[in-house]
Amino acid sequence: MLGLPERTEFNKRIPKQKFYENMDVSPALKRVFVEQIRIIYWRNKLAATTMNIAAGEEVTEIEVFEVRVQEPQFDEAVLRQIDKEIPYHILFLLTCDRKEQAWIGYKEAAASGSNAFKVSRYYHTDWVPEGSLNFSIDGLNMDAVYAGLVRQIAGDALQADAGESLQTSVERDEKRRQLEKRIAVLETKMRKEKQLNRRMEMNMELKRLRMECKRI
């Protein structure tokens, strides 16, 4: 699966109820688990012990979870809830109707210093025929392996010059996304604006934002 080494295979089924029973989960999120998720498998465990590489400073293990969903469209909150409950980094493989899609969150230790993590955003591949996804495992430690997997799954969104850290790439991508949202809002406003002078002002601001977005 995903081209990962055999020695990393774990293949253990995890009851989906584990992620919402006896927890402070909203009724809506519980309904999502019940209606959208069929089965969850813990497929692989990537770690220093299973990969024969050095441990990382930030990443100790990467778990690979296969999540079989009812429909290709699903609520991202499901992944956040699972990520919240597992104190390790997770690569999700969604499967549905003989197709698959990989998801991974940029997951950092919470500022509190506890074992908690926060996921700033998720990256994912397109849906492809089942068995099509393969990822290279590159790097001398788990931090590098994780960074490599995030970049492969994110694709063009996190392409960067050699030497740029994953954190810097993610922050740059987030800044670009925020600019794109501002551009879309301003374009909508400009189409509705009747006054010529206001339209000209908006157009100048649009040019500035587009140039800024291009430089990122």
N, C-alpha and C positions, 0 to 999 in steps of 0.2 A: 504493500500500500504506500503510495506517494514516493516510491523508490527508497524508502527508509530501510536501514539494515535489519536483518532478521533478529539479531540479538536485542533489538529495542522493542520487539513485539510483546504485548501484555494481554490484549484480547479478553477483557473482562466487561461484562454487562453491568451498567449502573442503573438502578431503578430511577426513573425520572422523578418519582415522588420525593427522592432524597433532597431535591433542590427547592421544594416548596412546602413540604409537610413540616409542622412544628417550627416554622420560621415566620418572620414578620414579612409576609408576602401578600400583596394586594390580591383581592378576589379576581381582578382582571388578569393579572400576571399568571395566577394559578390556572385560569381558564385557558390561557395561551399554551401553557405546558400540556394541559390535557388535550386540547384540540389540535395543536400544530405539531407536537412531537410524538413520534411513534416509539422509537427506541434510542438509547444512548449507549455507546460502547467506548470503553477506554482502550484504544487500539495500540498505542505505543508510549513508551517512556524514554525520552531523550535525556540522558544525564551523563556525568563524567564516568559513572560505573558501567553504563551500557554502550557508551560511544568511544571509550578509551581515549578521552581527551581531558584537558584540565577543566576544573570547575570555573565558573564565572564569578565576578564580584557582585553582579546584579542578578544573574540568572543561574539558578541551581538545577532546575529541571524544566523541560518542556513536555507537557502531556499532549497527546494527540487523541482527541475525542471525535468519534464518528457520531453524528446526530442525524438520524433518519427522520425526515420531515414529511408531513402529509402533502404540502404544496410548495412550489418553489418560492412563493412569497411568504415570508414569515416575519415575526416581530423580533428585532434586534435585542429587545429587553431580555429575551431568553438567554442569549449568550452572556449578557452582562450579569445576570443572576448566577449563572454557572461560574463565571470568572470571579465573582464576588466570594463564592463559597470555597473555591480551590486556591490555596496560597502558592500556586505555581503558575508559570506562563502556559498558555494553552493555544494549540493550533486546532481549529475546528474544521472537520470535513463534513459538510452537509451532503446528504445523498437523497435523491428523489427521482423516481421514474427512470432509473438507469442513467442518471446524470449526477454530477458532483460539482461542488464548489468549495473552495478553501477560504476560511476566514481566520484572521488573527488580529488581536487587539494590541495596540501599543500600551503595554502594561508596566506601570512603575510602582515602586514601593510608596505607600502613603506617607505624607509628611509627619505623621504621628510617630513614626519609628516602630510601630507594631508590625505584626505579620500581614496587615491589611495591604491590599493593592488598589490602585485606581487605573481605569482604562480611559484614556483620553479620547481615542477614536478607534474604529475598526477599519481594516482594509480587507478586500476580498477579490477573488478571481471571478471571471465569468462562469456561468454554468457550462460544463463540457461533458462529453460522453464519459461514463463511469470507467475508471482505470486510466484516464488520459493524463492526470496530474502527476508530475514527478518533480521533486525539488532536490537541488544540490545541497549537501551538507558540507559547508565550508567553514574554516576557522579552527584555531588551535584551542579555543575554550568555548564554554557555553554562551557567553555574552556574544561572541562573534557568530555562533551558529544561529542564535535568536535573531540578531540583526540581519543576517543573510536571508532567513526565512521571511521576515517582515518585508524586506525589499523585494524578494521574488514575488510574493503575493500581491504587494501594492503595485508592482509594475512601474509604469511611467510616473506615477504620482510621487515616488520617492527616489527617482534617479538623481544622482548627485556626483559631484567631483570626488575623486579618490581622497580618502582621508576625512571626509565629513562624517561626523558622528550621526548615529541614527536619531538621537534626540534633536539635533539641529535640523535634520531633514524633515522630521515630523513637524517641528515648529514652523518651518518654512512652508510646508504644505498646508498647515492650518491657516497661516497668514494669507496664502493665496486663495484659499476657499472663502475666507471672510471678505476679501476684496471682491471676489466673484459675486458674492451675495449682494454687496453694496452696489456693484455695477448693475446687477439685474433689477434691484429696487429702483435705482435712479433711471434706468431705461424705461421702466413702467411709468414713473412719474413724468418723464419728459414727453412720452406719448400722449399723456392726458393734459399736459400744460397748454393753455391757450395763449399766454402772453409771450411774444417773441423774445423780449429781453431775458425772461426767465429761462426760456428754452436754450438760448445762447449760453447763459451761465451754466446750465446743467450740462450742455454739450462740452464745455471746457473742462468741467469737473470729471466728466466721463473719460475724456482723453487723458487726463492726469492719472486717473485710477487704472486705466488700461495699460498705460506706460509703466506704472508701478508694478502691476501684476506681471508684466512681461519681464521686468528686471529680476523677479524672484526666481 
